[in-house]
Amino acid sequence: MATIRLQVTLSAMAGRQLPFVSVLVPFWLVATFVKMEGGTWKQVFEVWPAMLCAGLTFAAMQFFASGSSALHLMTDVVSGVFSVICTALFLRFVWHPKTRFLLRSEREALERAGQNPETVTADSNGWKYRYTTRETIHAWMPWVILIACCALWGVPEFKKLLNGLFSGVTFSTTLLGSPFAGSLSLPVWDMPALHNLVQRMPPVAPVNAKAEAAKFTINWLSTAGTGVFVAALLAGLVLKLNAAQWKEAFIQTMRRMKIPVLVIGQVLGLGFLTRYSGTDAVLGLAFTHAGFLYPFFAAYLGWLGVFLTGSDTASNALFGSLQRITAQQLNLNPTLIVATNSTGGVMGKMIDAQSIMVACAACYDDPKERSFALGPIFRTVFFHSIAGAAVIGIIAMLQAYVFPSMIP
């Protein structure tokens, strides 16, 4: 129960930081997209009601769900679904833009055909939605199934059920000279030459802290990836794929993911190397010299953790205890600083190699395009990542010194 209360408290703290950014994100995304496509600021602000609806509804649900014991583990999933529904209803029944935005390629095609793009965008009859309600729902079903599976696999009771599914089938052996034992659903391997051989010292850890455990727990049933795999199988059944389509989908996925999987493995390995070599502690201690400004740089420490590991969870594992100890040394609220590690890490998600490689695999059919897209994507989003972490840092500073009552 104490662990759950701590989770809800940290989640609630994050829910009092991120909503401010969530309202801003739709404006930020639309402005970036429109300017990249050669649009104008007038076109950006033309759709401000829809952006405000999307941002406010997401932020409101994010604030509510983050402090709820029932929803705190799937806050962003619930908030995203709520925002999509509210924005769709808003655009359908309340408001819609007067003109249609054209991509750069669409404008160039019209100009080559001798048509005026301004006339086309102002013509409300130029585009009609071609699909029925049933077809639309059918097309959305894979996404609905994915959300449902991710939500189900995020429920602690369901994870516990899966981990204990084959608890009666146990084994015990050695692998490379180290114990490898457990149940069929939850085998555990003590990493050789590493398990209980690294010990952190003050001020990074308390006096006489236990040696760092290095156990590789293969929770192959309860991991989120299994939920995604089940969602893919269910989506294929709902879409009524035939044998040839199943084969094509499987082969194409394997081809697309062979390089991203290698990159993800290397990035995660780098994260563990950073942790067990003490590099994270050295970097963290360097940030403590910021003194009064530490709440601002706490966001960048979380940002750095996600950049190194590719995961907000892994970043919290790397720097969470260090952030707490540093907060105590500087007489800052540990709840605020530890939560800022997580919220700042959110802004690092867009530049970590793991996420970019997955995005490239999902969006580019040509292997050469996937290979060449990594660098340009990183360069394009790097500034936005830095700026986003700065916004979180400023919010943390205000909550630490100006509005401490916002801390649960």
C-alpha positions in Angstrom: 0.0 0.0 0.0 2.9 2.4 0.8 4.3 1.8 -2.7 1.0 2.6 -4.3 0.5 5.7 -2.2 4.0 6.9 -3.3 3.2 6.2 -6.9 0.0 8.2 -6.7 1.8 11.1 -5.0 4.5 11.3 -7.6 1.9 10.9 -10.4 -0.2 13.7 -8.9 2.9 15.9 -8.8 3.6 15.2 -12.4 -0.1 16.0 -13.1 0.5 19.5 -11.7 3.4 20.2 -14.0 2.6 18.6 -17.4 -0.9 20.0 -17.9 0.7 23.5 -18.4 2.8 22.0 -21.2 -0.1 19.9 -22.6 -2.1 23.0 -23.3 0.9 24.4 -25.2 1.8 21.3 -27.2 -1.0 21.4 -29.8 -0.1 25.0 -30.7 3.6 24.0 -30.8 3.0 21.0 -33.1 0.6 22.8 -35.5 2.9 25.8 -35.8 6.0 23.7 -36.4 4.1 21.6 -39.1 2.6 24.6 -40.8 5.9 26.5 -41.0 7.8 23.4 -42.2 5.2 23.1 -45.0 5.7 26.7 -46.0 2.5 28.0 -44.4 2.0 31.3 -42.6 1.3 32.4 -39.0 -2.2 33.4 -40.1 -2.9 29.8 -41.0 -1.6 28.7 -37.7 -3.9 30.9 -35.7 -6.8 30.2 -37.9 -7.2 26.8 -36.1 -6.6 28.0 -32.6 -10.1 27.0 -31.3 -9.4 23.4 -32.2 -5.9 23.5 -30.7 -7.2 25.0 -27.5 -9.9 22.3 -27.3 -7.4 19.5 -27.8 -4.9 21.0 -25.3 -7.4 21.9 -22.5 -9.3 18.6 -22.6 -6.0 16.6 -22.5 -4.7 18.8 -19.7 -7.9 18.6 -17.6 -8.1 14.8 -17.9 -4.3 14.5 -17.2 -4.7 16.5 -14.0 -7.7 14.4 -12.9 -6.3 10.9 -13.9 -2.8 11.5 -12.5 -4.2 11.9 -8.9 -6.5 9.0 -9.2 -5.5 5.7 -7.7 -7.5 3.9 -10.4 -6.1 5.8 -13.4 -2.7 7.1 -12.5 -0.8 4.2 -14.3 -2.5 5.0 -17.6 -2.9 8.8 -17.4 -1.7 9.7 -20.9 -3.7 6.9 -22.5 -7.0 8.1 -20.9 -6.2 11.7 -21.5 -5.4 11.1 -25.2 -8.6 9.2 -25.8 -10.6 11.9 -24.0 -8.9 14.6 -26.0 -9.5 12.9 -29.3 -13.2 12.4 -28.6 -13.7 16.0 -27.4 -11.8 17.5 -30.3 -13.7 15.3 -32.9 -17.1 16.3 -31.4 -16.0 20.0 -31.2 -15.0 20.0 -34.9 -18.1 18.1 -35.9 -20.8 20.0 -34.1 -19.4 23.3 -32.7 -16.7 24.8 -35.0 -14.6 24.0 -38.1 -12.0 26.1 -40.0 -13.1 28.3 -42.9 -10.4 27.2 -45.2 -8.4 23.9 -45.9 -4.7 23.8 -45.3 -2.7 22.5 -48.3 0.6 20.7 -48.0 3.5 22.1 -49.9 3.3 19.3 -52.5 -0.5 19.9 -53.0 0.1 23.6 -53.6 2.8 23.0 -56.1 0.7 20.5 -57.9 -2.2 23.0 -58.2 0.2 25.7 -59.4 1.6 23.4 -62.1 -2.0 22.7 -63.2 -2.7 26.4 -63.5 -5.0 26.6 -60.5 -4.9 29.1 -57.6 -4.3 27.4 -54.3 -6.1 30.2 -52.4 -9.3 29.5 -54.4 -9.1 25.8 -53.6 -8.6 26.2 -49.9 -11.5 28.6 -49.6 -13.9 26.2 -51.5 -15.8 24.3 -48.8 -17.0 21.8 -51.4 -13.5 20.9 -52.5 -13.3 18.0 -50.1 -15.9 15.6 -48.8 -15.5 12.8 -46.2 -15.9 9.6 -48.3 -16.4 6.9 -45.6 -19.4 5.8 -43.7 -19.6 5.7 -39.9 -19.2 1.9 -39.9 -16.1 2.1 -42.1 -14.6 4.7 -39.9 -15.2 2.7 -36.7 -13.7 -0.4 -38.4 -10.6 1.6 -39.4 -10.2 2.8 -35.8 -10.5 -0.7 -34.3 -6.8 -1.6 -34.3 -6.1 1.6 -32.3 -9.0 0.9 -29.9 -7.6 -2.7 -29.4 -4.1 -1.3 -28.8 -5.3 1.1 -26.2 -7.4 -1.6 -24.5 -4.4 -4.0 -24.4 -2.0 -1.4 -23.1 -4.4 -0.3 -20.4 -5.0 -3.9 -19.4 -1.3 -4.7 -19.3 -0.7 -1.6 -17.2 -3.0 -2.8 -14.4 -0.9 -4.1 -11.5 -3.3 -6.9 -10.6 -3.3 -8.2 -14.2 0.6 -8.1 -14.3 0.7 -10.1 -11.1 -1.8 -12.6 -12.5 0.4 -13.1 -15.7 3.6 -13.3 -13.6 2.1 -16.1 -11.5 0.4 -17.9 -14.4 2.9 -20.7 -14.5 4.1 -20.3 -10.9 3.8 -24.1 -10.4 6.3 -24.8 -13.1 9.7 -23.9 -11.6 13.3 -24.7 -12.5 16.8 -24.0 -11.1 20.0 -24.1 -13.1 23.1 -22.1 -13.9 23.9 -20.0 -16.9 27.5 -18.8 -17.5 28.2 -19.8 -13.9 25.4 -17.7 -12.4 22.0 -18.8 -11.0 19.1 -18.9 -13.5 15.9 -19.9 -11.8 12.3 -19.1 -11.1 9.0 -20.0 -12.6 8.2 -20.5 -16.3 6.4 -17.2 -16.4 9.0 -15.2 -14.5 12.6 -16.6 -14.8 15.4 -14.6 -13.2 19.1 -14.6 -14.1 21.7 -13.1 -11.7 24.1 -11.3 -14.1 27.5 -12.9 -13.9 30.5 -10.7 -12.7 28.0 -7.9 -11.8 25.3 -9.0 -9.4 25.9 -7.5 -5.9 29.4 -6.4 -6.9 28.7 -2.7 -7.3 28.1 -0.6 -4.2 27.1 3.1 -4.2 28.6 5.4 -1.6 27.6 8.7 0.0 26.4 11.2 -1.0 24.8 9.3 -3.9 23.5 6.6 -1.5 23.0 6.3 2.2 25.8 5.0 4.5 26.1 1.1 4.3 23.7 0.9 1.3 23.2 -2.5 -0.1 25.2 -3.6 -3.1 23.5 -3.0 -6.5 21.5 -6.0 -7.6 21.9 -7.0 -11.2 19.1 -9.4 -11.9 17.7 -9.9 -15.4 14.0 -10.7 -14.9 12.4 -12.1 -18.0 8.8 -11.1 -17.4 7.8 -12.2 -20.9 4.1 -12.4 -20.2 3.5 -9.2 -18.3 5.8 -6.9 -20.3 4.1 -4.2 -22.3 5.5 -5.6 -25.5 3.5 -8.7 -25.1 0.3 -6.6 -24.8 1.2 -4.9 -28.0 1.8 -8.3 -29.7 -1.6 -9.5 -28.5 -3.2 -6.3 -29.8 -1.5 -6.9 -33.2 -2.9 -10.4 -33.4 -6.4 -9.3 -32.4 -6.3 -6.4 -34.9 -5.4 -8.8 -37.6 -8.4 -11.0 -36.8 -10.7 -7.9 -36.7 -9.5 -6.7 -40.0 -9.9 -10.3 -41.4 -6.5 -10.7 -42.8 -6.0 -13.7 -45.1 -3.0 -16.1 -44.9 -1.0 -14.1 -47.5 -1.7 -10.8 -45.7 -0.6 -12.3 -42.3 2.6 -13.5 -44.0 3.3 -10.2 -45.6 2.6 -8.3 -42.4 4.9 -10.5 -40.4 7.8 -10.4 -42.9 7.5 -6.7 -43.5 7.6 -6.1 -39.7 10.6 -8.3 -39.3 12.5 -6.5 -42.1 11.6 -3.0 -40.7 12.5 -3.8 -37.1 15.8 -5.7 -37.6 17.9 -2.5 -37.3 15.8 -0.7 -34.8 15.9 -3.8 -32.5 19.7 -3.8 -32.6 19.8 0.0 -31.9 17.3 -0.4 -29.0 19.4 -3.2 -27.5 22.5 -1.1 -27.7 20.8 2.0 -26.2 19.4 0.0 -23.3 22.8 -1.6 -22.8 24.3 1.9 -22.6 21.8 2.8 -19.9 22.8 -0.2 -17.8 26.5 0.6 -18.4 25.9 4.2 -17.3 24.3 3.0 -14.1 26.7 0.3 -13.0 29.8 2.2 -13.9 28.7 5.2 -11.8 28.6 7.6 -14.7 25.0 8.6 -13.8 26.1 9.4 -10.2 29.0 11.6 -11.5 26.7 13.5 -13.8 24.1 13.8 -11.1 26.5 15.2 -8.6 27.7 17.7 -11.1 24.1 19.0 -11.3 24.0 19.5 -7.6 26.4 22.4 -7.8 23.5 24.4 -9.4 22.3 25.1 -5.9 19.3 27.5 -6.0 18.8 26.6 -9.7 18.7 22.8 -9.1 14.9 22.5 -9.7 15.5 23.8 -13.2 18.4 21.5 -13.9 16.6 18.5 -12.3 14.4 18.5 -15.4 17.5 18.3 -17.6 18.8 15.4 -15.5 15.7 13.5 -16.3 16.0 14.6 -19.9 19.5 13.3 -20.0 18.4 10.0 -18.5 15.8 9.4 -21.2 18.2 10.4 -23.9 20.7 7.8 -22.7 18.3 5.0 -22.0 15.3 5.6 -24.3 12.9 5.2 -21.4 11.3 7.5 -18.8 11.1 4.5 -16.5 14.8 3.7 -17.0 15.6 7.3 -16.4 13.8 7.2 -13.1 15.7 4.1 -12.1 19.0 5.8 -13.0 18.5 9.2 -11.4 15.4 8.8 -9.1 17.3 8.0 -5.9 20.0 10.6 -6.7 17.4 13.3 -7.3 15.8 12.4 -3.9 19.1 12.5 -2.0 20.1 15.8 -3.7 16.8 17.4 -2.9 17.2 16.5 0.7 20.8 17.9 0.8 19.5 21.2 -0.7 16.4 21.3 1.5 14.0 21.0 -1.5 10.8 18.9 -1.6 11.8 15.4 -2.7 8.4 14.8 -4.3 8.8 17.8 -6.5 12.3 17.0 -7.6 11.7 13.3 -8.3 8.6 14.0 -10.3 10.5 16.7 -12.2 13.0 14.0 -13.2 10.1 12.1 -14.8 8.4 15.1 -16.4 11.7 16.5 -17.7 12.4 13.1 -19.1 9.2 13.3 -21.2 10.9 16.0 -23.3 13.9 13.8 -23.9 11.7 11.1 -25.5 11.7 12.8 -28.9 15.5 12.7 -29.3 16.4 9.2 -27.9 17.7 6.9 -30.6 15.2 4.1 -29.6 12.1 6.3 -30.3 13.5 7.7 -33.5 14.4 4.3 -34.9 10.9 3.0 -34.1 9.4 6.0 -35.8 11.6 5.5 -38.9 10.6 1.8 -39.0 6.9 2.7 -38.8 6.9 5.6 -41.3 9.4 4.8 -44.0 9.0 1.9 -46.5 12.3 2.3 -48.2 15.2 1.0 -46.1 17.5 3.7 -47.4 15.0 6.4 -46.3 14.9 4.8 -42.8 18.7 4.9 -42.6 19.0 8.5 -43.7 16.0 9.8 -41.7 17.6 9.3 -38.2 20.0 12.2 -38.5 17.6 14.8 -39.9 14.8 13.9 -37.4 17.3 14.2 -34.5 18.5 17.6 -35.8 15.0 18.8 -36.4 13.5 17.9 -33.0 16.6 18.6 -30.8 15.8 22.3 -30.3 12.2 21.5 -29.4 13.4 18.9 -26.9 15.8 21.4 -25.2 13.0 24.1 -25.1 10.4 21.7 -23.7 12.8 20.6 -20.9 13.4 24.3 -20.2 9.7 24.9 -19.8 9.4 22.0 -17.3 12.4 23.4 -15.4 10.8 26.8 -15.1 7.6 25.3 -13.9 9.6 23.3 -11.3 11.4 26.5 -10.2 8.1 28.3 -9.7 6.6 25.4 -7.7 9.7 25.1 -5.5 10.0 28.7 -4.5 6.8 30.7 -5.5 3.9 28.2 -5.4 4.9 25.4 -3.0 1.3 24.8 -2.2 1.0 23.0 -5.6 3.1 20.1 -4.3 0.8 17.3 -3.0 
